[in-house]
Amino acid sequence: LPRMYWAPHVTVAAVIEHDNRFLMVEETSDGQQVYNQPAGHLERGESLLEAICREVREETCRRFTPEALVGVYQWHKPGSDDSFLRVCYRGHVSEPLADCALDPDISATHWLSLAELHARAQAAQLRSPLVLRCLEDACAGRAWPLDLLQVED
């Protein structure tokens, strides 16, 4: 019999806070408009830090400077075989870059307060439960050095 392999989706996410508001993206998932941190999948050949910088640039048209690792999260999407391993960073961004277009999957970016995000969670408008969990962990001061995750060539 052939051997079946399974692997979780490895994703990265960024918590970006300024003046008590968080930079969020609005996107479509399963036909519904939802809110998420700038986030996306790790691509072949890139490090996790390269992936998060690329994803933030593609989804917000801003340059991301990672400052700390917030955490590593595992989530199984109910009703599917999909599982996710999310590596979340916190950091800051530049002003919007000139001549940059948002990724086609992103309809808008927003700076939202934690209270506004809690309200969206109650209305099931967050991409996953990891969105709020990452924000709350970052607000609680969870921060690990960037070199906690090592890359070996």
SERO-4910 file (N, C-alpha, C, O; in steps of 0.05 Angstrom, whole numbers):
BEGIN
 pado doro    nc1    nc2    nc3   cac1   cac2   cac3    cc1    cc2    cc3    oc1    oc2    oc3
  Leu    A     17    -24      0      0      0      0     17     25      0     38     25     13
  Pro    A      9     46    -15     25     71    -14     23     84     13      2     83     26
  Arg    A     45     96     21     46    110     47     34    138     43     41    152     25
  Met    A     16    145     61      3    171     60     18    190     79     25    183    101
  Tyr    A     23    214     69     37    234     85     17    257     91      1    264     74
  Trp    A     20    267    115      4    290    122     22    311    134     41    305    148
  Ala    A     16    336    129     32    358    141     13    382    145     -4    387    129
  Pro    A     17    396    167      1    420    171     10    442    152     32    442    141
  His    A     -8    462    148     -1    486    133     16    503    152      7    509    174
  Val    A     40    511    143     57    528    160     52    557    151     55    564    128
  Thr    A     43    573    170     36    601    164     51    620    183     60    612    204
  Val    A     53    645    174     65    666    190     44    688    193     27    691    176
  Ala    A     46    703    215     27    725    220     42    747    234     62    742    248
  Ala    A     32    772    231     46    795    244     26    810    261      4    817    252
  Val    A     34    816    285     19    834    303     33    861    301     57    863    308
  Ile    A     19    881    291     30    907    287     12    927    301    -11    931    293
  Glu    A     23    940    321      7    958    338     18    987    336     42    991    336
  His    A      0   1006    334      7   1034    335    -16   1050    347    -39   1047    338
  Asp    A    -10   1066    368    -31   1081    381    -55   1065    390    -78   1072    386
  Asn    A    -49   1041    402    -70   1023    412    -89   1013    391   -112   1005    396
  Arg    A    -79   1012    366    -94   1000    344    -76    980    330    -52    983    330
  Phe    A    -89    960    318    -74    939    305    -79    939    275   -102    943    266
  Leu    A    -58    936    259    -61    935    230    -72    908    222    -60    887    227
  Met    A    -96    908    210   -110    884    202   -116    885    172   -117    907    160
  Val    A   -119    862    160   -128    861    132   -156    849    131   -163    832    147
  Glu    A   -171    859    112   -197    848    106   -195    832     81   -185    841     61
  Glu    A   -204    807     83   -202    788     60   -226    770     59   -242    769     78
  Thr    A   -228    755     37   -250    736     34   -239    708     40   -219    700     30
  Ser    A   -254    694     58   -247    666     64   -273    650     65   -292    657     79
  Asp    A   -274    629     50   -298    612     48   -323    629     41   -344    625     52
  Gly    A   -319    649     24   -341    666     15   -350    687     34   -370    700     29
  Gln    A   -336    691     56   -343    711     76   -321    731     80   -298    724     79
  Gln    A   -328    757     83   -308    777     89   -300    774    119   -317    774    137
  Val    A   -274    771    123   -263    767    150   -239    785    154   -228    796    135
  Tyr    A   -230    786    179   -207    802    187   -185    783    197   -191    763    209
  Asn    A   -160    791    191   -137    775    198   -114    793    202   -114    816    192
  Gln    A    -94    784    216    -68    798    216    -57    795    188    -65    776    174
  Pro    A    -39    812    179    -24    805    155    -11    778    159      3    774    179
  Ala    A    -17    759    142     -9    731    146     -9    716    120    -21    725    100
  Gly    A      4    693    120      4    676     97     22    652    100     34    647    121
  His    A     24    637     79     39    612     79     68    615     74     77    633     59
  Leu    A     84    599     88    112    596     83    116    584     56    104    564     49
  Glu    A    133    596     40    138    586     13    165    571     12    183    577     28
  Arg    A    167    553     -6    191    537     -9    216    555    -12    216    574    -27
  Gly    A    236    549      4    262    563      1    264    588     18    286    601     17
  Glu    A    243    596     32    246    621     48    245    614     78    234    594     87
  Ser    A    258    632     93    258    629    122    231    640    133    217    654    118
  Leu    A    225    635    157    201    645    170    202    676    170    181    689    165
  Leu    A    225    687    176    227    717    177    224    728    149    211    749    146
  Glu    A    235    715    129    231    725    101    202    723     94    191    741     81
  Ala    A    188    702    102    160    698     96    143    720    108    125    731     95
  Ile    A    147    727    134    130    747    146    135    775    134    117    790    131
  Cys    A    160    781    127    166    807    115    152    808     87    141    829     80
  Arg    A    153    786     72    140    786     45    110    788     48     98    804     34
  Glu    A     98    773     66     69    773     69     59    801     78     39    811     67
  Val    A     73    814     97     64    841    105     66    860     81     48    876     77
  Arg    A     88    859     66     91    876     43     68    871     23     56    890     13
  Glu    A     63    846     16     42    840     -4     14    848      6     -2    856    -11
  Glu    A      9    845     32    -19    849     41    -24    877     51    -47    885     54
  Thr    A     -3    893     57     -7    920     68      8    942     52      3    965     57
  Cys    A     26    934     34     43    953     20     61    969     40     65    993     36
  Arg    A     70    956     60     88    968     80    111    949     85    108    924     83
  Arg    A    134    960     92    157    944    100    154    937    130    149    954    146
  Phe    A    158    911    136    156    901    164    183    897    176    201    885    164
  Thr    A    187    906    201    211    901    216    203    884    240    191    895    259
  Pro    A    210    858    240    203    841    263    219    849    287    243    855    285
  Glu    A    207    849    310    220    855    335    221    831    354    240    829    370
  Ala    A    201    813    354    200    791    372    181    769    361    164    775    344
  Leu    A    185    746    371    167    723    366    146    723    388    152    723    411
  Val    A    120    724    380     98    723    400     93    695    408     90    689    432
  Gly    A     92    677    389     87    649    396     83    632    371     83    641    348
  Val    A     81    606    376     76    586    355     50    572    363     47    562    385
  Tyr    A     31    571    344      4    562    350     -4    539    331      3    539    307
  Gln    A    -19    520    342    -30    498    325    -60    500    326    -72    504    348
  Trp    A    -73    497    303   -102    498    302   -112    479    280   -101    478    259
  His    A   -133    464    287   -147    447    267   -173    461    259   -189    467    277
  Lys    A   -177    465    234   -201    479    224   -224    459    226   -224    438    213
  Pro    A   -245    466    241   -268    448    244   -281    442    217   -283    459    200
  Gly    A   -289    417    214   -303    408    190   -284    404    166   -294    401    144
  Ser    A   -258    403    171   -240    398    149   -216    381    159   -214    375    183
  Asp    A   -199    373    140   -175    359    148   -152    379    151   -129    370    155
  Asp    A   -157    405    149   -136    425    150   -127    431    178   -143    437    195
  Ser    A   -101    430    182    -89    439    207    -68    460    200    -55    459    179
  Phe    A    -64    478    219    -45    500    214    -26    502    237    -33    499    260
  Leu    A     -1    508    230     20    515    249     27    544    243     40    549    223
  Arg    A     19    562    261     23    591    256     46    601    274     46    597    298
  Val    A     64    615    261     86    628    275     81    658    274     80    670    253
  Cys    A     77    670    297     68    698    299     91    715    309    103    710    330
  Tyr    A     95    737    295    115    757    302    102    783    309     79    789    301
  Arg    A    115    800    325    106    827    329    128    845    318    152    838    318
  Gly    A    120    869    309    140    888    298    126    913    290    103    918    297
  His    A    140    929    275    129    954    265    132    956    235    147    941    222
  Val    A    117    975    223    117    977    194    125   1006    186    123   1025    202
  Ser    A    133   1008    161    139   1034    149    113   1047    140     91   1036    143
  Glu    A    115   1071    131     93   1084    118     87   1068     92    104   1053     83
  Pro    A     63   1071     80     57   1056     55     78   1062     34     87   1084     30
  Leu    A     85   1041     20    105   1043     -2     92   1054    -27     69   1047    -34
  Ala    A    107   1071    -41     96   1082    -67     96   1060    -88    111   1041    -86
  Asp    A     78   1063   -107     76   1044   -129     74   1015   -120     87    997   -131
  Cys    A     57   1010   -100     52    983    -90     23    978    -90      7    995    -82
  Ala    A     15    954    -99    -14    947    -99    -18    924    -80     -1    906    -78
  Leu    A    -40    925    -65    -46    903    -46    -50    877    -62    -59    877    -84
  Asp    A    -44    855    -49    -49    829    -59    -79    828    -68    -96    838    -53
  Pro    A    -85    815    -90   -113    814    -99   -133    802    -80   -157    808    -81
  Asp    A   -124    785    -61   -141    773    -42   -149    792    -19   -167    786     -3
  Ile    A   -135    815    -17   -140    834      5   -158    856     -6   -151    869    -25
  Ser    A   -181    860      8   -198    882     -1   -192    908     12   -197    930      1
  Ala    A   -180    908     37   -173    933     50   -156    927     74   -154    904     84
  Thr    A   -142    948     84   -128    946    110   -142    965    129   -153    986    121
  His    A   -140    959    155   -153    975    175   -136    976    200   -122    956    206
  Trp    A   -137    998    215   -125   1000    241   -148    997    261   -165   1015    262
  Leu    A   -149    975    276   -172    970    294   -162    966    322   -141    956    328
  Ser    A   -180    975    341   -173    971    370   -179    943    378   -193    928    363
  Leu    A   -169    935    401   -174    908    411   -204    904    416   -215    883    412
  Ala    A   -218    925    426   -247    924    431   -262    919    404   -280    903    403
  Glu    A   -253    933    383   -266    928    357   -261    900    347   -279    888    334
  Leu    A   -238    889    352   -232    862    344   -247    841    360   -255    820    350
  His    A   -251    847    386   -267    829    403   -296    828    392   -308    807    391
  Ala    A   -306    852    384   -333    853    372   -335    837    346   -355    823    341
  Arg    A   -314    839    330   -314    823    305   -312    793    311   -323    777    296
  Ala    A   -298    786    332   -296    758    340   -324    747    348   -331    725    341
  Gln    A   -339    764    363   -366    756    371   -384    752    347   -402    736    348
  Ala    A   -379    768    326   -395    766    302   -384    746    282   -392    745    259
  Ala    A   -364    730    291   -351    709    274   -340    721    248   -342    710    227
  Gln    A   -327    744    251   -315    758    229   -284    756    229   -271    770    213
  Leu    A   -273    740    246   -244    736    245   -237    711    230   -253    692    230
  Arg    A   -215    711    216   -207    688    199   -205    662    215   -214    641    205
  Ser    A   -195    663    239   -193    639    256   -191    649    285   -187    672    290
  Pro    A   -194    630    304   -190    638    332   -161    646    338   -156    660    359
  Leu    A   -143    639    321   -115    647    325   -110    677    323    -92    688    335
  Val    A   -127    691    308   -125    720    305   -126    734    332   -107    748    340
  Leu    A   -147    729    347   -150    742    373   -129    731    393   -119    746    409
  Arg    A   -124    705    392   -104    693    410    -77    706    407    -64    713    427
  Cys    A    -68    711    382    -42    724    378    -42    752    388    -23    761    401
  Leu    A    -64    767    383    -66    795    393    -65    796    423    -51    812    435
  Glu    A    -80    778    436    -81    778    466    -54    770    477    -45    782    497
  Asp    A    -40    751    465    -14    743    475      6    767    472     22    771    489
  Ala    A      5    781    449     22    803    445     16    825    466     35    838    476
  Cys    A     -9    831    471    -17    851    491     -8    843    519     -3    860    536
  Ala    A     -7    817    524      2    807    550     32    808    553     43    801    574
  Gly    A     46    817    532     75    820    534     91    796    525    115    795    530
  Arg    A     78    776    514     93    752    505    112    761    482    103    771    462
  Ala    A    137    756    486    157    764    466    182    747    470    195    747    492
  Trp    A    189    732    450    213    715    450    233    727    430    225    739    410
  Pro    A    259    723    435    279    733    416    275    721    389    267    697    386
  Leu    A    281    736    368    278    727    341    296    703    335    289    686    318
  Asp    A    318    701    349    336    678    344    328    652    358    343    633    357
  Leu    A    304    652    370    294    628    382    290    607    360    295    583    365
  Leu    A    281    615    337    278    597    314    303    599    297    310    620    287
  Gln    A    316    577    294    341    576    279    337    565    251    320    547    247
  Val    A    351    575    232    350    566    204    377    553    198    398    565    200
  Glu    A    376    528    189    401    514    181    399    509    151    379    499    141
  Asp    A    420    515    137    421    509    108    431    481    102    433    473     79
***
